[in-house]
Amino acid sequence: MPSDPTPPSTATPVPDPLPASTGYLGLLRNREFTGLYAGFTLTVAASTLSGFALGTLVDEQTGSPFLTAVSMYGATFATVLGALTLMSVADGGRPRRTLVLLQLASLTGVAAQAIPGLPLAVRFALLLLLGFLQSLGTGARLGLLCEVVPVSAYAPARSLMNITSGGTAILGYAVGAVLLRYASPRGVFVIAACLTALGAAVVTATVREHSVRFTRRPGLRQTWRTNAELFSHPRRRALLLALWVPNGLIVGCEALFISYDPGHAGIFLAAGSAGMLLGDLAVGRLLTAAGRRRHASALRLLLAAPFLLFAAHPPAPVLAVAVFLAGAGFAATLPLQEQLLEVTPEAIRGQVQGVESAGRMTWQGLGAAIAGGLAQCFGPAAAMALAAAASLAVTLLTRPSRRTRHGHAP
């Protein structure tokens, strides 16, 4: 991408707000980070509740497992549209305003789901629109995150957000199940809309406007130009591949738990979630930046290797331990995201992180489809082993050279 002179900031510069050793409590003492974090948590809660309510509504009206699954997770496929079209708005002149406007647009979509008698076709169209808006909102939020915390605190900040996202999703499904026992899906949509509105209000009240980063107006052409530059850089391309494909294939393995063993699928899912939360906590909080970089490859191997055991059909407790260990391997995302940030110019960090997030979510859907297709041909156990082997192969192929591991990016 041609380097444009960055115009003077219209916001008052502030000093680095956090020391390098800051932990989670130190991050939460930063008012702007706390605002972004709270808005993100409320957005995840709203998305979880609305997705669960929509899935319940679709199941009641159609009885179709396929349509029910698509209604709950189909929004992930729309995230790639944001990455390909308008993700450059994440690095526009007024990122705070952009994030608030996107959240207000999402509020409109969630509130519309509460309209009684809405046709399913319209509900699915709203679902895709929300996925598109959320992908742009993720880019804007992560672009702001790079400005409200120093680079040294980026990994702990993402770790805290990852842990909260997983915990909020689990809690959201539990609360959604309770709510739907006493209220209709329409009532749950209303609660989700209130949470979305509260998230927008929190960001408005706590996050200041940040620097103008482009002289050109963000849009489709700017998005394509930046994406072309992103994928032309060998190291960034390898990092995106490492962030997307191995994770997506292992999510595909997890999507086969019910087909493999319906009686223990819940235990496997819980074990994977517990491993993921513990891994993010340990890697983000206990390891230094150098330690995270040093252990990144081992964590990526840990992510996939335990799933090879499914081909041998060991007892369920053994598999639960294996899934727990594999879940901890998802923490490899943190050092890879750190490295991606290091090789990304400041002016396009929002868009690049938005593309990374959208691609990762899209590959989760693709991984589930790939694993499901393999299971149709070879059975769930063999499909999980094949997907895990493919994940290991991609990890080994994208492993950085010794020169890059020692901090000399090409």
FIBA-511228 format. One line per 8 residues: number of its first residue (from 1); their letters; for each residue x, y, z of C-alpha. Coordinates in nm, 4 decimals. Example, Ala and Ser with C-alpha at 12.3 -4.5 7.8 and 13.67 -1.06 7.14 Angstrom:
% residues 2
1 = AS = 1.2300/-0.4500/0.7800; 1.3670/-0.1060/0.7140
//
This chain:
% residues 410
1 = MPSDPTPP = 0.0000/0.0000/0.0000; 0.1458/0.3412/-0.0888; 0.2439/0.5306/0.2201; 0.0354/0.8443/0.2652; 0.1433/1.1150/0.5050; -0.0609/1.0853/0.8205; -0.2490/1.4067/0.8943; -0.2131/1.5703/1.2314
9 = STATPVPD = -0.4238/1.4154/1.5061; -0.7424/1.5981/1.5940; -0.7435/1.4392/1.9384; -0.5362/1.5413/2.2349; -0.2386/1.3048/2.2639; -0.2093/1.1102/2.5833; 0.0914/0.9314/2.7296; 0.1223/0.5557/2.7352
17 = PLPASTGY = -0.1441/0.4748/2.9956; -0.0147/0.1395/3.1158; 0.3222/-0.0055/3.2109; 0.4494/-0.3121/3.0322; 0.3875/-0.5371/3.3336; 0.0244/-0.4388/3.3753; -0.2158/-0.7230/3.4466; -0.5912/-0.7477/3.4165
25 = LGLLRNRE = -0.6625/-0.5188/3.7129; -0.4277/-0.2559/3.5731; -0.6069/-0.2743/3.2385; -0.9423/-0.2227/3.4079; -0.8098/0.0933/3.5728; -0.7804/0.2392/3.2235; -1.1180/0.4102/3.1688; -1.1152/0.3794/2.7912
33 = FTGLYAGF = -1.0203/0.0129/2.7940; -1.2883/-0.0570/3.0544; -1.5428/0.1112/2.8279; -1.4375/-0.0917/2.5239; -1.4285/-0.4080/2.7335; -1.7738/-0.3493/2.8860; -1.9229/-0.2618/2.5469; -1.7689/-0.5755/2.3970
41 = TLTVAAST = -1.9050/-0.7935/2.6798; -2.2553/-0.6510/2.6423; -2.2380/-0.7047/2.2651; -2.1374/-1.0702/2.3092; -2.4180/-1.1227/2.5619; -2.6728/-0.9646/2.3278; -2.5500/-1.1697/2.0308; -2.5642/-1.4931/2.2316
49 = LSGFALGT = -2.9164/-1.4290/2.3597; -3.0528/-1.3195/2.0210; -2.8904/-1.6173/1.8465; -3.0358/-1.8603/2.0992; -3.3796/-1.6994/2.0736; -3.3715/-1.7088/1.6929; -3.2619/-2.0735/1.6934; -3.5490/-2.1614/1.9257
57 = LVDEQTGS = -3.7963/-1.9694/1.7113; -3.6766/-2.1347/1.3888; -3.6868/-2.4794/1.5494; -4.0436/-2.4218/1.6665; -4.1568/-2.3040/1.3235; -3.9687/-2.5460/1.0973; -3.8403/-2.8417/1.3020; -3.5341/-2.8391/1.0737
65 = PFLTAVSM = -3.1979/-2.9069/1.2453; -3.0127/-2.7525/0.9498; -3.2096/-2.4260/0.9548; -3.1836/-2.4130/1.3330; -2.8044/-2.4493/1.3202; -2.7761/-2.1890/1.0443; -2.9941/-1.9473/1.2412; -2.7621/-1.9753/1.5427
73 = YGATFATV = -2.4244/-1.9657/1.3644; -2.4943/-1.8430/1.0124; -2.3909/-1.4868/1.0961; -2.0262/-1.5969/1.0937; -2.0407/-1.6412/0.7158; -2.1447/-1.2773/0.6718; -1.8339/-1.1534/0.8527; -1.6227/-1.2192/0.5441
81 = LGALTLMS = -1.8377/-0.9696/0.3511; -1.7292/-0.6969/0.5894; -1.3650/-0.7951/0.5445; -1.3971/-0.7750/0.1645; -1.5991/-0.4556/0.1324; -1.6021/-0.1871/0.4011; -1.3516/-0.2952/0.6654; -1.1455/0.0178/0.5943
89 = VADGGRPR = -1.3979/0.2125/0.8063; -1.2182/0.0592/1.1070; -0.9282/0.2953/1.0356; -1.1355/0.5980/0.9427; -1.1027/0.9459/1.0850; -1.3451/0.9009/1.3759; -1.3219/0.5407/1.4988; -1.5234/0.6020/1.8179
97 = RTLVLLQL = -1.8120/0.7500/1.6220; -1.7897/0.4645/1.3712; -1.8118/0.2036/1.6486; -2.1101/0.3753/1.8129; -2.2956/0.4082/1.4801; -2.2338/0.0415/1.3994; -2.3661/-0.0604/1.7399; -2.6758/0.1537/1.6880
105 = ASLTGVAA = -2.7294/-0.0099/1.3491; -2.6957/-0.3500/1.5166; -2.9489/-0.2362/1.7749; -3.1971/-0.1700/1.4956; -3.1443/-0.5208/1.3554; -3.1810/-0.6943/1.6933; -3.4899/-0.4912/1.7809; -3.6447/-0.5780/1.4443
113 = QAIPGLPL = -3.6216/-0.9483/1.5336; -3.8695/-0.8784/1.8154; -4.1424/-0.7817/1.5638; -4.4125/-1.0506/1.5882; -4.5010/-1.2462/1.2755; -4.1830/-1.1543/1.0891; -4.1236/-1.3971/0.7965; -3.8283/-1.6324/0.8345
121 = AVRFALLL = -3.6699/-1.5019/0.5149; -3.6595/-1.1532/0.6673; -3.5177/-1.2915/0.9923; -3.2344/-1.4634/0.8050; -3.1658/-1.1447/0.6075; -3.1418/-0.9546/0.9373; -2.9088/-1.2259/1.0693; -2.6682/-1.1769/0.7788
129 = LLGFLQSL = -2.6881/-0.7984/0.8149; -2.5993/-0.8269/1.1839; -2.3022/-1.0495/1.1030; -2.1819/-0.7926/0.8505; -2.2190/-0.5048/1.0968; -2.0534/-0.7000/1.3771; -1.7488/-0.7728/1.1610; -1.7042/-0.3994/1.0939
137 = GTGARLGL = -1.7621/-0.3258/1.4621; -1.4934/-0.5765/1.5577; -1.2434/-0.4029/1.3315; -1.3287/-0.0613/1.4727; -1.3106/-0.1889/1.8314; -0.9735/-0.3576/1.7829; -0.8371/-0.0527/1.6054; -0.9339/0.1551/1.9081
145 = LCEVVPVS = -0.7861/-0.1070/2.1396; -0.4441/-0.0495/1.9790; -0.4731/0.3171/2.0697; -0.6067/0.2936/2.4255; -0.3473/0.0373/2.5444; 0.0242/0.0174/2.4601; 0.1608/-0.2634/2.2454; 0.3077/-0.4248/2.5584
153 = AYAPARSL = -0.0441/-0.4613/2.7056; -0.2112/-0.5776/2.3836; -0.1837/-0.9519/2.4522; -0.3219/-0.9302/2.8098; -0.6043/-0.7102/2.6788; -0.6966/-0.9596/2.4056; -0.6598/-1.2444/2.6555; -0.9063/-1.0807/2.8939
161 = MNITSGGT = -1.1503/-1.0179/2.6099; -1.1186/-1.3779/2.4861; -1.1793/-1.5184/2.8346; -1.4776/-1.2910/2.8853; -1.6192/-1.3755/2.5429; -1.6109/-1.7495/2.6157; -1.7521/-1.7097/2.9655; -2.0227/-1.4685/2.8499
169 = AILGYAVG = -2.1293/-1.7042/2.5707; -2.1592/-1.9983/2.8116; -2.3501/-1.7870/3.0648; -2.5629/-1.6362/2.7882; -2.6803/-1.9764/2.6663; -2.7623/-2.0803/3.0231; -2.9533/-1.7572/3.0933; -3.1245/-1.7793/2.7539
177 = AVLLRYAS = -3.2477/-2.1295/2.8303; -3.3932/-2.0092/3.1616; -3.5531/-1.7021/3.0041; -3.7172/-1.9068/2.7311; -3.8867/-2.1204/2.9943; -4.0746/-1.8157/3.1210; -4.0779/-1.5797/2.8238; -4.1206/-1.5972/2.4483
185 = PRGVFVIA = -3.8309/-1.5561/2.2012; -3.9702/-1.2057/2.1380; -3.9036/-1.1151/2.5018; -3.5465/-1.2412/2.4740; -3.4950/-1.0305/2.1598; -3.6088/-0.7252/2.3572; -3.3550/-0.8009/2.6327; -3.0819/-0.8450/2.3684
193 = ACLTALGA = -3.1751/-0.5095/2.2164; -3.1486/-0.3429/2.5585; -2.8022/-0.4928/2.6101; -2.6942/-0.3687/2.2659; -2.8173/-0.0179/2.3461; -2.6383/-0.0241/2.6800; -2.3144/-0.1288/2.5060; -2.3372/0.1683/2.2700
201 = AVVTATVR = -2.4052/0.4023/2.5614; -2.1039/0.2738/2.7564; -1.8678/0.3294/2.4623; -2.0098/0.6771/2.4060; -1.9562/0.7722/2.7702; -1.6086/0.6289/2.8238; -1.4081/0.6267/2.4996; -1.2709/0.9493/2.3535
209 = EHSVRFTR = -1.2328/1.0181/1.9827; -0.8935/0.9174/1.8489; -0.6622/1.0229/1.5696; -0.7414/1.0728/1.2056; -0.5459/0.7997/1.0301; -0.6325/0.8404/0.6608; -0.6270/1.1276/0.4157; -0.8536/0.9326/0.1810
217 = RPGLRQTW = -1.2122/0.8424/0.2547; -1.2598/0.4814/0.3694; -1.4665/0.2698/0.1332; -1.4678/-0.0260/-0.1020; -1.1615/0.0846/-0.3008; -0.9628/0.1600/0.0147; -1.0602/-0.1775/0.1633; -0.9439/-0.3650/-0.1448
225 = RTNAELFS = -0.6211/-0.1656/-0.1645; -0.5345/-0.2397/0.1988; -0.6344/-0.6062/0.1678; -0.4109/-0.6401/-0.1382; -0.1216/-0.4950/0.0590; -0.2061/-0.7196/0.3544; -0.1898/-1.0408/0.1519; 0.1140/-0.9333/-0.0518
233 = HPRRRALL = 0.3291/-0.9336/0.2632; 0.4658/-1.2897/0.3111; 0.4847/-1.2779/0.6896; 0.1366/-1.1322/0.7353; -0.0024/-1.3843/0.4877; 0.1556/-1.6734/0.6788; 0.0269/-1.5403/1.0108; -0.3284/-1.5106/0.8797
241 = LALWVPNG = -0.3109/-1.8643/0.7430; -0.1864/-1.9870/1.0815; -0.4620/-1.7989/1.2639; -0.7449/-1.9155/1.0405; -0.6980/-2.2687/0.9132; -0.5726/-2.4778/1.2109; -0.8309/-2.3213/1.4438; -1.1129/-2.3680/1.1941
249 = LIVGCEAL = -1.0323/-2.7346/1.1382; -1.0305/-2.8037/1.5141; -1.3644/-2.6248/1.5548; -1.4812/-2.8673/1.2858; -1.3656/-3.1544/1.5089; -1.5678/-3.0114/1.7974; -1.8734/-2.9894/1.5719; -1.8643/-3.3714/1.5457
257 = FISYDPGH = -1.8847/-3.4414/1.9203; -2.2589/-3.5099/1.9072; -2.2207/-3.7413/1.6080; -1.9291/-3.9241/1.7724; -2.0812/-3.9757/2.1195; -2.4146/-3.8059/2.1977; -2.4009/-3.9175/2.5606; -2.0679/-3.7488/2.6322
265 = AGIFLAAG = -2.0809/-3.4570/2.3845; -2.1703/-3.2103/2.6599; -1.8710/-3.3239/2.8677; -1.6373/-3.2866/2.5686; -1.7683/-2.9354/2.4924; -1.7336/-2.8303/2.8555; -1.3800/-2.9722/2.8713; -1.2797/-2.7818/2.5575
273 = SAGMLLGD = -1.4238/-2.4563/2.6910; -1.2460/-2.5007/3.0245; -0.9149/-2.5689/2.8502; -0.9579/-2.2639/2.6277; -1.0304/-2.0330/2.9212; -0.7386/-2.1673/3.1238; -0.5031/-2.1472/2.8255; -0.5932/-1.7847/2.7514
281 = LAVGRLLT = -0.5506/-1.6967/3.1187; -0.2092/-1.8659/3.1479; -0.0651/-1.7427/2.8190; -0.2033/-1.3904/2.8416; -0.1303/-1.3294/3.2084; 0.1650/-1.5485/3.3120; 0.3920/-1.5472/3.0058; 0.5994/-1.2545/2.8848
289 = AAGRRRHA = 0.5906/-1.1461/2.5219; 0.9110/-1.3423/2.4597; 0.7639/-1.6472/2.6329; 0.4469/-1.6287/2.4252; 0.6491/-1.6121/2.1044; 0.8711/-1.9005/2.2184; 0.5776/-2.1289/2.3005; 0.3517/-2.0340/2.0089
297 = SALRLLLA = 0.4479/-2.3308/1.7904; 0.4080/-2.5790/2.0769; 0.0626/-2.4418/2.1551; -0.0415/-2.4734/1.7912; 0.0661/-2.8384/1.7909; -0.1182/-2.8953/2.1193; -0.4322/-2.7574/1.9594; -0.4595/-3.0446/1.7102
305 = APFLLFAA = -0.2545/-3.3428/1.8297; -0.4963/-3.4653/2.1044; -0.7760/-3.5095/1.8487; -0.5787/-3.7870/1.6792; -0.6793/-4.0036/1.9773; -1.0403/-4.0150/1.8601; -0.9412/-4.2581/1.5850; -0.8411/-4.5120/1.8538
313 = HPPAPVLA = -1.1732/-4.4857/2.0439; -1.0282/-4.4655/2.3977; -1.2623/-4.4293/2.7023; -1.4584/-4.1059/2.7327; -1.2580/-3.9747/3.0341; -0.9360/-4.0036/2.8317; -1.0937/-3.8149/2.5442; -1.2246/-3.5458/2.7812
321 = VAVFLAGA = -0.8694/-3.4857/2.9065; -0.7438/-3.4763/2.5461; -1.0080/-3.2197/2.4505; -0.9194/-3.0105/2.7566; -0.5528/-3.0042/2.6508; -0.6466/-2.9193/2.2935; -0.8651/-2.6347/2.4191; -0.5617/-2.4824/2.5895
329 = GFAATLPL = -0.3900/-2.4825/2.2509; -0.6349/-2.2182/2.1248; -0.4246/-1.9724/2.3286; -0.1722/-1.9835/2.0421; -0.3971/-1.7195/1.8870; -0.2619/-1.4573/2.1290; 0.1073/-1.4653/2.0275; 0.0104/-1.4914/1.6610
337 = QEQLLEVT = -0.2106/-1.1827/1.6947; 0.0774/-1.0038/1.8675; 0.3101/-1.0881/1.5805; 0.0509/-0.9735/1.3261; 0.0275/-0.6421/1.5082; 0.4075/-0.6031/1.4982; 0.4221/-0.6345/1.1187; 0.1203/-0.4095/1.0542
345 = PEAIRGQV = 0.1524/-0.0310/1.0049; -0.0388/0.1676/1.2654; -0.2591/0.3345/1.0041; -0.4297/0.0063/0.9020; -0.4300/-0.1927/1.2251; -0.8055/-0.1735/1.2659; -0.8763/-0.3149/0.9203; -0.6106/-0.5866/0.9477
353 = QGVESAGR = -0.7404/-0.7032/1.2841; -1.0959/-0.6921/1.1519; -0.9939/-0.9070/0.8541; -0.8166/-1.1483/1.0895; -1.1231/-1.1824/1.3122; -1.3656/-1.2171/1.0196; -1.1468/-1.4762/0.8490; -1.1109/-1.6764/1.1704
361 = MTWQGLGA = -1.4871/-1.6845/1.2236; -1.5494/-1.7766/0.8599; -1.2989/-2.0585/0.8797; -1.4786/-2.1958/1.1849; -1.7872/-2.2375/0.9694; -1.5800/-2.3838/0.6854; -1.4052/-2.6192/0.9289; -1.7388/-2.7498/1.0509
369 = AIAGGLAQ = -1.8518/-2.8043/0.6906; -1.5259/-2.9815/0.5962; -1.5332/-3.2061/0.9026; -1.8998/-3.2812/0.8465; -1.8314/-3.3822/0.4855; -1.5460/-3.6087/0.5931; -1.7709/-3.7665/0.8573; -2.0278/-3.8484/0.5900
377 = CFGPAAAM = -1.7633/-4.0490/0.4047; -1.5426/-4.1939/0.6797; -1.7335/-4.1602/1.0070; -1.6898/-3.9023/1.2873; -1.3792/-4.0545/1.4501; -1.1810/-4.0799/1.1279; -1.2999/-3.7339/1.0212; -1.1726/-3.5779/1.3442
385 = ALAAAASL = -0.8361/-3.7496/1.3040; -0.8084/-3.6337/0.9402; -0.9016/-3.2756/1.0276; -0.6527/-3.2766/1.3157; -0.3789/-3.4102/1.0872; -0.4548/-3.1367/0.8334; -0.4373/-2.8773/1.1127; -0.0969/-3.0103/1.2180
393 = AVTLLTRP = 0.0253/-2.9983/0.8582; -0.0757/-2.6334/0.8167; 0.0885/-2.5497/1.1500; 0.4160/-2.7068/1.0407; 0.4049/-2.5421/0.6974; 0.3452/-2.1955/0.8444; 0.5995/-2.2309/1.1232; 0.8317/-1.9280/1.1123
401 = SRRTRHGH = 1.1980/-1.9668/1.0255; 1.4654/-1.9482/1.2935; 1.5516/-1.5961/1.1802; 1.1907/-1.4817/1.2197; 1.1522/-1.6518/1.5593; 1.4479/-1.4526/1.6842; 1.2656/-1.1322/1.6029; 1.3897/-1.0502/1.2504
409 = AP = 1.0769/-1.0367/1.0405; 1.1359/-1.0668/0.6655
//
